[in-house]
Amino acid sequence: MLNDNSTPMTAKDYDEKISQTIPYYSEFYRQTLDVIEQCGFDEIYWLDLGCGTGTLEEQAFQKFPAVHFVLVDPSEKMLEQAKFKLENRSVKFVCAMSDSVQYENCFDVVTAIQSHHYMREQKRKKATECVYHALKKGGIYINFENIVSEDEDIKAFELLRWGRYQQRHGKTAEEALEHNARCGKNYFPLTMAQHIQLLKDTGFRKVHIFWSSYMQMGIYGIK
């Protein structure tokens, strides 16, 4: 892995630098929590894949009185940050890839926030199948991910616009260019239509894109 995880940032710098890189990143968490609140669960059993530093969980514990987490990430360093942040909370930590988890009808909620775009097609398909099996009937999968246009001119245009965002938030032009050069090489974004089709093919009975901006979107599927 580059650095100590799949992102271009070290685990200890991730919280500070992620908002320089991804527009409205903190909104991903707010929107996720809002969708889960709308579900009206009395008690939540929640699997978070690619949990990173545990910021989502930190916010969820403040919002939901009865929530039980299993946090999965392939990076030990990310999990170390999450364990420190969630000290004295009742959380199970698992160091693993999303496509290797094996749960059956265990969770009301599964989330994957900016974590599955590092997988190529077959591994992402397998990870989504693992999500589906892990959910209870009626459970919800919330996924925030990078997206890309089918039109190469639009793709180039949006990458430039994303690069300008990064520069406005503290990156140099060279750093922004280097980051955007990762698209298709270090991470593998899908189109919106491909995201929808992936969930439908996996078996989710209801699928909806509920948020999008720049080259990211939020989508949920209901089992």
C-alpha positions as CSV (number, residue, x, y, z in Angstrom):
1,M,0.0,0.0,0.0
2,L,1.1,3.6,-0.6
3,N,2.0,5.1,2.7
4,D,0.2,3.0,5.3
5,N,-3.2,2.6,3.6
6,S,-4.8,2.7,0.1
7,T,-5.2,6.5,0.1
8,P,-2.4,9.0,-0.8
9,M,-2.5,10.2,2.8
10,T,-1.1,8.6,5.9
11,A,-3.6,7.5,8.5
12,K,-2.6,10.1,11.1
13,D,-2.9,12.9,8.5
14,Y,-6.1,11.6,6.9
15,D,-8.7,13.6,8.9
16,E,-6.7,16.9,8.4
17,K,-6.1,16.4,4.6
18,I,-9.2,14.6,3.3
19,S,-11.2,17.8,3.1
20,Q,-8.5,19.4,1.0
21,T,-9.0,16.6,-1.4
22,I,-12.7,15.7,-1.6
23,P,-15.3,18.4,-1.8
24,Y,-17.9,18.4,0.9
25,Y,-16.4,15.3,2.5
26,S,-17.9,16.0,5.9
27,E,-21.3,16.2,4.2
28,F,-21.0,12.5,3.3
29,Y,-21.2,11.7,7.0
30,R,-24.1,14.1,7.7
31,Q,-26.1,12.7,4.7
32,T,-25.4,9.1,5.7
33,L,-26.6,9.7,9.3
34,D,-29.7,11.5,8.0
35,V,-30.7,8.5,5.8
36,I,-30.2,6.1,8.7
37,E,-32.3,8.3,11.0
38,Q,-35.0,8.3,8.4
39,C,-35.0,4.4,8.5
40,G,-36.3,4.6,12.1
41,F,-34.4,1.7,13.6
42,D,-34.9,1.3,17.3
43,E,-31.6,-0.4,17.7
44,I,-28.9,-0.5,15.0
45,Y,-26.4,-3.2,14.2
46,W,-24.0,-1.5,11.8
47,L,-21.1,-2.8,9.6
48,D,-18.8,-0.1,8.3
49,L,-16.4,-1.3,5.5
50,G,-13.3,0.8,5.0
51,C,-14.0,2.6,8.3
52,G,-10.9,4.7,8.1
53,T,-10.2,6.7,11.3
54,G,-13.7,6.2,12.8
55,T,-15.1,9.7,12.3
56,L,-18.5,8.4,11.1
57,E,-18.8,6.2,14.2
58,E,-17.8,9.1,16.5
59,Q,-20.7,11.1,15.0
60,A,-23.1,8.2,15.0
61,F,-22.6,7.5,18.7
62,Q,-23.7,11.1,19.4
63,K,-26.9,10.7,17.3
64,F,-28.1,7.2,18.0
65,P,-28.6,5.9,21.6
66,A,-28.5,2.2,20.7
67,V,-25.9,1.4,18.0
68,H,-23.5,-1.5,17.8
69,F,-20.6,-1.4,15.4
70,V,-18.3,-3.8,13.5
71,L,-15.6,-1.7,11.8
72,V,-13.6,-3.2,9.0
73,D,-10.5,-1.8,7.3
74,P,-7.5,-3.3,5.5
75,S,-5.1,-0.9,7.1
76,E,-3.9,-1.5,10.6
77,K,-2.8,2.1,10.9
78,M,-6.3,3.3,10.1
79,L,-7.7,1.0,12.7
80,E,-5.3,2.3,15.3
81,Q,-6.6,5.8,14.7
82,A,-10.2,4.6,15.0
83,K,-9.4,2.7,18.2
84,F,-7.9,5.8,19.7
85,K,-10.9,7.9,18.6
86,L,-13.5,5.4,19.9
87,E,-11.7,4.4,23.1
88,N,-14.2,3.1,25.7
89,R,-16.9,2.5,23.1
90,S,-18.3,-0.9,22.4
91,V,-16.9,-1.6,19.0
92,K,-15.5,-4.7,17.2
93,F,-12.5,-4.0,14.9
94,V,-11.6,-6.3,12.0
95,C,-8.6,-5.9,9.7
96,A,-9.8,-7.2,6.4
97,M,-10.8,-6.3,2.9
98,S,-14.5,-5.7,2.2
99,D,-14.6,-8.6,-0.3
100,S,-13.5,-11.1,2.4
101,V,-16.1,-10.4,5.2
102,Q,-18.5,-13.3,5.8
103,Y,-21.7,-12.3,7.7
104,E,-25.2,-13.6,7.0
105,N,-28.3,-11.5,7.9
106,C,-26.6,-9.7,10.8
107,F,-26.8,-6.0,10.2
108,D,-29.5,-3.3,9.8
109,V,-26.9,-1.0,8.1
110,V,-23.8,-1.4,6.1
111,T,-21.8,1.6,5.0
112,A,-18.8,2.0,2.7
113,I,-17.7,5.6,2.4
114,Q,-15.1,6.2,-0.3
115,S,-13.5,2.8,0.1
116,H,-14.5,0.5,-2.7
117,H,-13.2,2.5,-5.7
118,Y,-9.8,1.0,-5.0
119,M,-11.2,-2.4,-6.2
120,R,-11.3,-3.5,-9.8
121,E,-14.6,-4.9,-11.2
122,Q,-14.6,-8.5,-9.8
123,K,-13.4,-7.6,-6.3
124,R,-16.0,-4.8,-6.1
125,K,-18.7,-7.2,-7.3
126,K,-17.6,-9.6,-4.6
127,A,-17.5,-6.9,-1.9
128,T,-21.1,-5.8,-2.9
129,E,-22.3,-9.5,-2.6
130,C,-20.7,-9.6,0.9
131,V,-22.6,-6.5,1.8
132,Y,-25.9,-8.0,0.6
133,H,-25.4,-11.2,2.5
134,A,-24.4,-9.3,5.7
135,L,-27.7,-7.3,5.7
136,K,-30.9,-8.3,7.3
137,K,-34.0,-8.3,5.0
138,G,-35.1,-4.6,4.9
139,G,-31.6,-3.5,5.8
140,I,-29.9,-0.6,4.0
141,Y,-26.5,-0.3,2.3
142,I,-25.2,3.3,2.0
143,N,-22.2,3.8,-0.3
144,F,-20.3,7.0,-1.2
145,E,-18.0,6.7,-4.1
146,N,-16.1,8.4,-6.9
147,I,-17.9,8.6,-10.2
148,V,-16.8,9.3,-13.7
149,S,-18.6,10.4,-16.9
150,E,-18.8,8.1,-19.9
151,D,-17.9,11.1,-22.0
152,E,-14.1,11.6,-22.0
153,D,-14.4,15.4,-22.6
154,I,-16.6,15.7,-19.5
155,K,-14.3,13.5,-17.5
156,A,-11.4,15.8,-18.4
157,F,-13.4,18.9,-17.6
158,E,-14.5,17.6,-14.2
159,L,-11.0,16.5,-13.3
160,L,-9.8,20.0,-13.9
161,R,-12.6,21.4,-11.9
162,W,-11.8,19.0,-9.0
163,G,-8.1,20.0,-9.3
164,R,-9.1,23.7,-8.9
165,Y,-11.0,22.8,-5.7
166,Q,-7.9,21.1,-4.3
167,Q,-5.8,24.2,-5.0
168,R,-8.3,26.5,-3.4
169,H,-8.1,24.4,-0.3
170,G,-4.3,24.4,0.1
171,K,-2.8,22.0,-2.4
172,T,-0.3,23.1,-5.0
173,A,-1.1,22.8,-8.7
174,E,1.4,19.9,-8.9
175,E,-0.2,18.1,-5.9
176,A,-3.7,18.5,-7.4
177,L,-2.4,17.2,-10.8
178,E,-0.7,14.2,-9.2
179,H,-3.8,13.3,-7.2
180,N,-6.1,13.5,-10.3
181,A,-3.6,11.4,-12.3
182,R,-4.6,8.5,-9.9
183,C,-8.0,8.2,-11.6
184,G,-8.1,4.9,-13.5
185,K,-4.6,3.9,-12.2
186,N,-4.8,3.8,-8.4
187,Y,-8.6,3.9,-8.1
188,F,-11.3,2.9,-10.5
189,P,-14.5,5.0,-10.5
190,L,-17.8,3.8,-12.1
191,T,-20.4,5.8,-13.8
192,M,-23.6,6.5,-12.0
193,A,-25.4,4.0,-14.2
194,Q,-22.8,1.3,-13.4
195,H,-23.3,2.0,-9.6
196,I,-27.0,1.6,-9.9
197,Q,-26.7,-1.6,-12.0
198,L,-24.2,-3.2,-9.6
199,L,-26.7,-2.9,-6.7
200,K,-29.6,-4.1,-8.8
201,D,-27.6,-7.1,-10.2
202,T,-26.6,-8.0,-6.6
203,G,-30.2,-8.2,-5.6
204,F,-31.1,-5.0,-3.9
205,R,-34.8,-4.3,-4.4
206,K,-34.7,-0.5,-4.1
207,V,-31.8,1.6,-5.3
208,H,-31.5,5.4,-5.2
209,I,-28.8,8.1,-5.7
210,F,-29.5,10.6,-3.0
211,W,-26.5,12.9,-3.2
212,S,-23.9,14.0,-5.7
213,S,-21.3,16.7,-6.3
214,Y,-18.1,17.1,-8.3
215,M,-17.0,13.5,-9.0
216,Q,-18.6,11.8,-5.9
217,M,-22.0,10.5,-5.2
218,G,-24.0,8.8,-2.5
219,I,-26.3,5.8,-3.3
220,Y,-28.3,3.4,-1.2
221,G,-29.8,0.0,-1.7
222,I,-32.5,-1.7,0.4
223,K,-32.4,-5.4,0.7
